[in-house]
Structures are given as structure tokens and as C-alpha cells.
Amino acid sequence: MYKKEFEIRWADLDANRHVANSSFVDMLSETRMSFLHEYGVTQQYFEEHGIGPVIFTEELFYIKEIKANEKITISLELLANSADGKYIKFSHCIFNAEHKLSVYSITFFGWFNLAERKLIEPPVEIKTLFATMPKAEGYELMGETVSLKNPKIPFGKMLL
């Protein structure tokens, strides 16, 4: 399991003096990018290959509040992926200073060709990295057809 530590800053807090949702999202993103960077998938790599990750959904489930100056640890594991590596789900656990689960998150994303502006299979280095990374409890291989149409979204809704 990949892990990254953070210390909660004043700027991470909301009006209730616990960590703001947007701060958690930023820390989750930083954890993912740190993981990729450690394995050579850097901003330069993205530029050379003309690709980038694109997030479809990010769900956060709050369990315990985290306050200012706490030291937290965020884990990253592979929760699901398509056989071609085009689609990926990561699970994140955010543990408080007592190492208790405080937030659980699922991030669903894919790989985007920046020139063609479409989803693609990632380069072999990325496929290999994800094939060997730690898998989360409940890991699954996605089916051949992955739908990005979430039934919860009221497609066709218009402002009158």
C-alpha cells in the first residue's frame, strides 16, 4: 500500500474548524500524483506522451473529523481497472493521528489524449505499474464495457 503523510494547516480548515472537503480532495490528488512521480510518471512524462489523467467521479465518505495540526496518513490502493488499463478506480483511506480511519474515498478516472481530446489506453509503463501495485480489499477487474453514464445524473435536465 502506498502512503503519504500530511500535517493539517490552518488553510485546510473550513468554518467548522475541521478539514474542508476541498482540502481533502487536494490531498488525495497530491497522494496520487506523488505515487505516479515515484514510479517515473511525472509531469514531464505526461507532456512527452501527450496524456493526462481525467477524473470522472470522486466520492468521499466521512467517518471521523480531522482538526488543525493533526498529522494524517493517506493510503492509495488499486480498487478496480479495465483490462486495457483505460479505466482505473483507486481507493484512498485517510487515517487520523491515532491511525483510525477518518475518511474513505473512491476515485474513478481514465487516461486522456491531450491532442485528440479523447480517452485512450495508457502507455505500457503505466499499465505495468498498475498491474503490480497493491490491490485494495474488494479489488475487481472491470467488465469489457465501462459506462460513464451515471444513472443518478438527470441527463436532459434544462434550466427553464
N, C-alpha and C positions, 0 to 999 in steps of 0.2 A: 504494500500500500504506500502510495506517495503521500508525504505530509509536508505542510508548510506552516510555520508559526507566525502569528501576528500579535501585536500589542494594540489594544483598543485606544484610539486617540480621541481627544475632545471633538475633532471634526467628524468622527464616525457616529456621533450620538444624534438622536432626534429630540423632539420636545419633551419626551417622557424620560429622558436621560438614560436610555438604553440604546443599543446599536440600531441604527436606522436600516431599513430594508435596502436602500441603495448602497449602503456601505458593505453589507453582506454580499450583494451582487458584485461589487468591485473586487472584494477579497476572493470570491470564488473564481472570477476571471483571472486574477493575478496568480492564483494557485494553478490553474490550467496552463497558463502561459509559461509559468516557471517550470512546470513539468516538461512541456514541449521543449523549452530552451535548454534544459539539462540534457536532452537527448538530441540536440543539434537542430531542432526545428525552431529556428529563430525568425525574427522579422526579415533578416537578410534571405533566409531560406524561402520564406513566403514570397518575397519580391522576385527572387531568381526563378521560382516556379510559377509566378503569376496567380497564386491561390491565396485563400484565407478561409478560416472557419466562419461559418454563419450559424447563429443560434436561431432555432425555431421556437423552443419553449424553455423556460427555466422556472421550476416550481420550488418554492421554499416552504418547509413545514417547521413551524416554530414550536419548541418544546420548553426551553428554559431561557429566561432573559440573560443577556450579557451586558455588563455595565462598563463604565470607563476604567481604564488602566488594567483591565483583565488581560491576561495572556491566553490566547486561544490557539488551537491547532486545527487546521483544516485538512481532511484527508481527501484523496481522489482515487477512485477505482472505476474500472470499466463495468458498466451495468448491462449494456447491450450494444450490438453492432450488426450492420448488414454484412453479408458475406463478401461483398465487393469493397467494404470499407467506406462507402459513400455516406452512410448514416451512422451516428455514434450517440450513445447515451452514457453519460458519466453520473456516478453518484458521489456526492460530497457529504461528509459528516463534519460538523463544526462542534468541537469539544471545548468546554469551558476550562477554567484553570484547574478544576478538580477532575478533569478528564471525563466528564459526563457529557453525553450527547445533548446539545442545546438546539441545534438546527440540522435538519436533513434536507438535502436538495438533489433534484434530478435535472440535469441539463441535457437537452436533445439538440444536436446540431449536425451539420453536414459540411462538406467541402465545396467551396465556391471558386470557379474560374473567374478571375477579375476582368479579363479581356472579353470573354464571351458572355459574362454575367449569367452563368448557369451552374447548376450543381454537377459535380464531377466525382469520379473515383480519385482518391488521393494517390500521390506517388508511392512507390513501393516502400520507401523508407518509413513512411507514416503507417502504412498497412502492417509492416513488420513490427513497429513499435507497439501498436495496439494489440497485435496478436500475442505479444509477450508480456504486456502489462498486467498487474494484479487485477483479478476479476472480483466484483462485488458479490455478496451473497444474493442469490436470485438472478445471477447473470443469465442472459439468453441471447441466442443468435436470432436476429430479426428475420422475418419471412422474406421471400423474394420480392414482394410488393410492399413498399412502405408508403403510406398515405400521409401527406402533410395536412390534409383537411380534417381539422378537429371538429367533431360533432357538436362541441359546446359553443362554437362560433356561429353567430347568426348571419351567415353569408347572405348577401342580398339586402340586408337592412339598409335603409336610407334615411337621411335627415330630411324631414318634411318642413 
